[in-house]
């Protein structure tokens, strides 16, 4: 039993394999890092987890429930979200300030905050 896990996760764009049978598990309170060179599929893994892309193969589990087919808005409600690399956020704000703004925008888009 793990807090979050991916099993044989794959993402194919036609003949291009962006992610090929990746599996990992994260326990509650654990910090996991995904590292690799440009083009290795790191961002694609996060896009799969947050359901920006549906996986070609594999399963995604959160608290031992299969969330592979859940829509992106339900994944976000579980507290699973990703950020995008954008160096033009709020240049003079701290990382924490930028994250708080992103959190507020997510909550607003989900109708949690008006």
ABEGO torsion letter per residue (X at the ends): XBABBBBGBBBBBEABBABBGBBBBBBBGBBBBBBEBBGAGAAAAAAAAAGABBBABEBBBBGGBBAAABBAAAAAAAGBBBBBBBAABBAABBAAAAAAAAAAAAAAAAGABX
